[in-house]
Amino acid sequence: MIELLARRLIPGYPNTEDPNVRRRCGMLCGLAGIVLNVLLCALKLFAGLLSGSIAITADALNNLSDAGSSVVSLLGFHLAAQEPDRDHPFGHGRMEYISGLIVAMLIILMGFELLKSSVEKIIRPEAVDFHPAILLILALSIAVKLYMCAYNRRLGRKIRSSAMAATAADSLSDAAATTAVLLATLAGHYTRLPLDGWFGLLVALFVLRGGWSAAQDTVSPLLGQPPSPEFVGEVEALVLSHPEIIGVHDLIVHDYGPGRLMITLHAEVRCDGDMIVLHDVVDTVEGELGRQMHCLATIHMDPVSCDEAVSEKREEVAALLRTIDDRISLHDFRMVEGPTHTNLIFDAQVPFDLPLTNREAALRIRALVQTMPGNYFAVVKVEKGYL
C-alpha cells in the first residue's frame, strides 16, 4: 500500500537519490505512522478499559508515543530538507538524526512509565476480564505493526534514513510486545494466574530495548562515524579509473545528513607529469564524484616520485610496517640523500585498535628502518585513519 501511494503521490519516485523524492517518502511514512498508531491506540484503549488489563493499556500508550514519534520524524524530514543558509552553510540534514534521537528518548521515557505501572500491578494484582473482541484487536495490532516494520525498513533502506530504520525496529518490538500481551490475556483467562503485571513488565522491557537501539543508531552519525566499506570502494574505484591518478589516501567523509556528504581525499600523481593537465583531471574527478556519489568533493593533489629506486625502498619499508600490523599503510614517501645518511620521509596510517600509542608506533618504525642495509633514518608521522 505505501509503495503504491509513493508511486501515485510522489513525482519522480522511485528515484530516491533526488532530495525532494527522499523527503516526500519520509513524510509519507510519517503520516502513515501517525494515522495507524492513533487508530491502534484507540482500539487498545477500548480493549484495556473493557478488560481492566494494565498490559493492554500500556501497549495502547506505547502506540500513542509512537504516533508522537511519527510527528517528530515528520517534522525532522521537513526541517532537514531546508536549503543551506548563512548560519548553516552545510544545510540542515542532521535535523533528521536529531529527530531520530528525540524519537528514541520518547520511546525510552514511555518504557520507564510502563515499567513503573507494571511493577505496581505486580505488587497489587487485579482480575482481568476476557472478551473475544480483545483478541481480535490484539491480533489486528500485531499484523499492522509487522506491516509498518516492513514498509519502514524497505523505504528506509532505499533512502538511507536512520530515523526510519529506528521506526522499523520500534514497530517490530511493538509487534513482539503485543504478542506477549495476547499470550498474557489467553493465559490469564484459562489459568486464572495474575500474569497481567508480569507481561506488562515484559512489554516495558521490549519498549526500552527498542528505544536504546534507536538512540544508538542516531547518536553514532551525530558524533561522526566512518563511511561504509561499499561507499569507500566506490569512491576509490571512480578516482582510480583515471590513469593519471596512481593512488588514493587520507579519504575523509563528512556527513551533514542524508544526501549532504562532503568528502576530501589525496590523489597521488606522477611528479614528472604536466601539472596543468593533472589539475584538470582532478577537477574532472571532483565533478564526477559530485554527480555519481551525490557529494561535494575536494581533492588534494599529491605529486609522488616514480623513480625506481624510491619505489623499491618504499616497498621495503611497507613490508617492515606489516611486521608490526598488516593494516598499517604509508603514503607521501620521499627519499632525501645526505653525505652521512639517507632520510626516508613518509606518513604511516595505523588502525585505532593498534595496541601502541602514535609515539610508540613511531619509535618502532624508526627502529625497524634503521635495521635496513645502508644508513637510513625514518622521518615518520604516525596518524590514525578515518575509515
C-alpha positions in Angstrom: 0.0 0.0 0.0 2.7 2.5 0.9 4.7 1.6 -2.2 1.5 2.2 -4.3 0.9 5.5 -2.6 4.5 6.6 -3.2 4.3 5.8 -6.9 1.0 7.7 -7.2 1.7 10.7 -4.9 5.4 11.3 -5.2 6.7 12.7 -8.6 10.0 11.1 -9.6 9.6 8.0 -7.4 11.4 5.6 -7.2 14.5 7.8 -7.8 15.2 8.2 -4.1 18.5 9.9 -4.8 16.5 13.0 -5.5 16.4 15.0 -2.3 12.7 16.0 -2.9 11.7 12.4 -3.5 13.6 11.3 -0.4 11.9 14.0 1.7 8.4 13.1 0.5 9.0 9.4 1.1 9.9 10.2 4.7 6.9 12.4 5.2 4.5 9.8 3.6 5.8 7.2 6.0 5.5 9.6 8.9 1.9 10.5 8.1 1.0 6.8 7.7 2.6 6.1 11.1 0.5 8.8 12.8 -2.7 7.5 11.3 -2.1 3.8 12.1 -0.7 4.4 15.6 -3.6 6.7 16.6 -6.0 4.0 15.3 -4.3 1.2 17.2 -4.1 3.4 20.4 -7.9 4.0 20.3 -8.6 0.3 19.8 -6.3 -0.8 22.5 -7.6 1.8 25.0 -11.0 0.4 24.4 -9.8 -3.2 24.9 -7.9 -2.1 28.0 -10.9 -0.4 29.5 -13.1 -3.4 28.6 -10.7 -5.9 30.3 -9.1 -3.8 33.0 -5.7 -5.0 31.8 -2.6 -2.9 32.6 -0.6 -4.8 29.9 -3.1 -3.8 27.1 -3.4 -0.2 28.4 0.4 0.0 28.5 0.5 -1.2 24.9 -2.1 1.4 23.9 0.0 4.2 25.5 3.1 2.8 23.7 1.2 3.3 20.4 0.3 6.8 21.4 4.0 7.5 22.0 4.7 6.0 18.5 2.3 8.5 17.0 4.1 11.3 18.7 7.4 9.9 17.4 6.0 9.9 13.9 5.1 13.6 14.3 8.7 14.3 15.4 10.1 12.3 12.4 7.8 14.1 10.1 9.0 17.5 11.4 12.6 16.2 11.2 12.2 15.4 7.5 10.7 18.8 6.8 13.4 20.7 8.6 16.2 18.6 7.2 15.1 19.5 3.6 15.6 23.2 4.1 18.3 24.8 1.9 21.6 25.9 3.4 21.7 29.4 4.7 24.3 31.9 6.1 24.1 30.4 9.6 24.1 26.7 8.4 26.2 26.6 5.2 26.2 22.8 5.2 22.4 22.6 5.3 20.0 21.2 7.9 20.3 17.4 7.1 21.3 16.5 10.6 17.9 17.5 11.8 16.8 14.1 10.7 19.3 12.5 13.1 18.2 14.8 15.9 14.6 13.9 15.3 15.5 10.3 15.4 17.2 10.8 18.7 14.2 12.7 20.1 12.0 9.7 19.0 14.4 7.3 20.8 14.2 9.4 24.0 10.4 9.4 23.9 10.4 5.7 23.5 12.7 5.2 26.5 10.6 7.6 28.6 7.4 5.7 27.8 9.2 2.5 28.6 10.1 3.6 32.1 6.5 4.8 32.6 5.2 1.4 31.5 7.8 -0.3 33.8 6.5 1.6 36.8 2.8 0.8 36.1 3.6 -2.9 35.6 5.5 -3.2 38.8 2.6 -1.6 40.7 0.2 -4.2 39.0 2.6 -7.0 40.1 2.5 -5.7 43.7 -1.3 -5.2 43.7 -2.7 -7.7 41.1 -6.3 -7.2 39.9 -8.5 -9.6 37.9 -8.6 -9.1 34.1 -11.9 -9.6 32.2 -11.9 -11.5 29.0 -13.8 -10.7 25.8 -13.3 -12.1 22.2 -13.1 -8.6 20.8 -9.9 -8.1 22.8 -8.2 -11.0 21.0 -9.3 -9.6 17.6 -7.9 -6.1 18.4 -4.6 -7.5 19.6 -4.2 -9.8 16.5 -5.0 -6.8 14.2 -2.4 -4.7 16.0 0.3 -7.4 15.5 -0.5 -7.5 11.8 -0.4 -3.7 11.4 2.8 -3.4 13.3 4.5 -6.0 11.2 3.4 -4.2 8.1 4.7 -0.9 9.5 8.0 -2.6 10.2 8.2 -3.9 6.7 7.5 -0.6 4.8 9.7 1.5 7.1 12.5 -0.9 6.7 12.1 -1.2 2.9 11.8 2.5 2.3 14.3 3.4 5.0 17.0 1.3 3.2 16.1 2.9 -0.1 16.5 6.5 1.2 19.2 5.6 3.8 17.3 7.0 6.7 18.4 6.2 10.3 15.1 7.7 11.6 13.0 5.2 9.5 15.3 2.4 10.5 14.6 3.3 14.1 10.9 3.3 13.4 11.1 -0.1 11.8 12.9 -1.5 14.8 10.4 0.0 17.1 7.5 -1.4 15.1 9.0 -4.9 15.3 9.5 -4.5 19.0 5.9 -3.4 19.4 4.6 -6.4 17.5 6.6 -8.7 19.8 5.3 -6.8 22.9 1.7 -7.1 21.7 2.2 -10.8 21.1 3.3 -11.1 24.7 0.1 -9.2 25.8 -2.0 -11.5 23.7 -0.4 -14.6 25.3 -0.9 -13.0 28.7 -4.6 -12.4 28.0 -5.1 -16.0 27.0 -3.1 -17.4 29.8 -4.9 -15.2 32.4 -8.3 -16.3 31.0 -7.5 -20.1 31.0 -5.3 -20.4 34.1 -6.6 -17.5 36.3 -3.0 -16.7 37.2 -2.2 -13.0 37.9 0.1 -12.6 34.9 -1.0 -9.2 33.6 1.5 -7.2 35.5 4.4 -9.5 34.6 3.5 -9.4 30.9 3.2 -5.6 31.2 6.7 -5.6 32.5 7.8 -7.6 29.5 6.2 -5.0 27.2 8.1 -2.3 29.0 11.4 -4.1 28.5 10.7 -4.5 24.8 10.0 -0.8 24.6 13.1 0.1 26.5 15.2 -2.1 24.3 13.8 -0.6 21.1 14.4 2.9 22.4 18.0 2.1 23.3 18.7 0.6 19.9 17.1 3.6 18.1 19.3 6.0 20.2 22.5 4.2 19.2 21.5 4.4 15.5 21.1 8.2 15.7 23.9 9.1 18.1 26.6 7.5 16.0 26.1 9.6 12.9 25.8 12.7 15.0 29.1 12.0 16.7 30.8 11.1 13.4 31.1 7.6 12.2 33.2 6.1 9.4 31.7 5.6 5.9 30.6 2.2 4.8 33.3 0.0 3.0 31.0 -0.1 0.0 31.0 3.7 -0.3 34.7 3.9 0.2 35.2 1.2 -2.5 33.0 3.1 -5.0 34.9 6.4 -4.4 38.3 4.8 -4.8 37.2 2.9 -7.9 35.9 6.1 -9.5 39.0 8.1 -8.7 41.5 5.4 -9.8 39.6 4.9 -13.0 41.6 7.8 -14.3 45.0 6.5 -15.3 46.7 9.8 -14.3 45.9 9.1 -10.7 48.1 6.3 -9.3 47.0 6.2 -5.6 44.4 7.5 -3.1 44.9 8.1 0.6 43.5 10.3 3.5 39.9 9.9 2.4 37.6 11.6 4.9 33.8 11.7 4.7 31.9 14.4 6.5 28.3 13.6 7.0 25.9 16.6 7.3 22.8 14.5 7.0 21.5 12.1 4.3 22.2 13.4 0.9 24.6 16.0 2.2 28.0 14.4 2.2 31.4 16.2 1.8 34.5 14.2 1.1 38.2 15.1 1.0 41.0 12.9 -0.3 44.6 13.0 -1.5 45.1 11.8 -5.1 48.7 10.7 -5.9 50.0 11.7 -9.4 53.4 11.4 -11.0 55.7 14.2 -10.1 57.0 14.4 -13.7 53.5 14.9 -15.2 52.1 18.1 -16.6 50.7 19.8 -13.6 48.1 21.8 -15.7 46.8 18.6 -17.2 46.8 16.8 -13.9 44.9 19.7 -12.2 42.3 19.4 -14.9 42.0 15.7 -14.3 41.5 16.3 -10.6 38.8 18.9 -11.3 37.0 16.3 -13.6 37.1 13.7 -10.8 35.6 16.1 -8.3 32.8 16.8 -10.7 32.2 13.0 -11.3 32.1 12.4 -7.6 29.5 15.1 -7.2 27.3 13.7 -9.9 27.6 10.0 -9.3 28.2 9.8 -5.5 25.9 12.8 -4.7 28.6 14.6 -2.5 30.7 17.7 -2.5 34.3 16.6 -3.2 37.6 18.3 -2.6 40.8 16.6 -3.8 44.4 17.5 -2.8 46.9 16.5 -5.5 50.0 14.7 -4.2 52.9 14.5 -6.6 54.9 11.3 -5.9 58.2 10.2 -7.2 58.2 7.4 -9.7 61.9 6.8 -9.5 62.6 3.0 -9.5 65.0 3.2 -6.5 62.5 5.2 -4.5 59.6 2.7 -5.3 61.8 -0.2 -4.3 62.7 1.4 -1.0 59.0 2.3 -0.4 58.1 -1.4 -0.8 60.8 -2.4 1.6 59.5 0.0 4.3 55.9 -1.1 3.6 57.0 -4.7 4.3 58.6 -3.7 7.6 55.5 -1.9 8.7 53.4 -5.0 8.1 55.5 -6.8 10.6 54.0 -4.5 13.3 50.5 -4.8 11.9 49.4 -5.8 8.4 46.8 -3.0 8.3 49.4 -0.2 8.6 49.8 1.7 5.3 52.2 4.5 4.2 52.0 7.4 1.8 53.8 10.6 0.8 57.1 8.6 0.7 60.2 10.5 -0.2 64.0 9.9 0.0 66.4 12.7 0.8 70.1 11.6 0.5 72.8 13.3 2.5 76.6 12.9 2.9 76.2 10.6 6.0 72.8 9.1 5.8 69.5 9.0 3.9 66.2 10.2 5.3 63.1 8.2 4.4 60.2 10.7 4.9 56.7 9.3 5.0 53.3 9.2 6.8 52.2 5.9 8.4 48.5 5.3 8.9 47.7 3.0 11.8 44.3 1.4 12.9 42.6 2.8 16.0 42.9 -0.6 17.8 46.6 -0.9 17.4 47.9 -1.6 21.0 50.5 1.2 20.6 50.3 5.0 21.0 51.3 7.0 18.0 54.6 7.8 19.7 55.3 4.2 20.4 54.5 3.2 16.9 56.8 5.9 15.5 59.6 4.6 17.7 59.1 1.0 16.5 59.0 2.2 12.9 62.2 4.2 13.3 64.0 1.2 14.9 62.9 -1.1 12.1 64.1 1.3 9.4 67.5 1.5 11.0 67.8 -2.3 10.6 67.7 -1.9 6.8 71.0 -2.4 4.9 72.6 1.1 4.5 72.4 4.1 6.7 68.7 5.0 6.7 66.7 7.1 9.1 62.9 7.3 9.2 61.2 10.7 9.5 57.7 9.4 10.1 54.4 11.0 11.0 52.0 8.4 12.5 48.3 9.1 12.2 45.0 7.3 12.6 42.7 6.6 9.7 39.2 7.9 9.3 37.8 4.8 7.5 
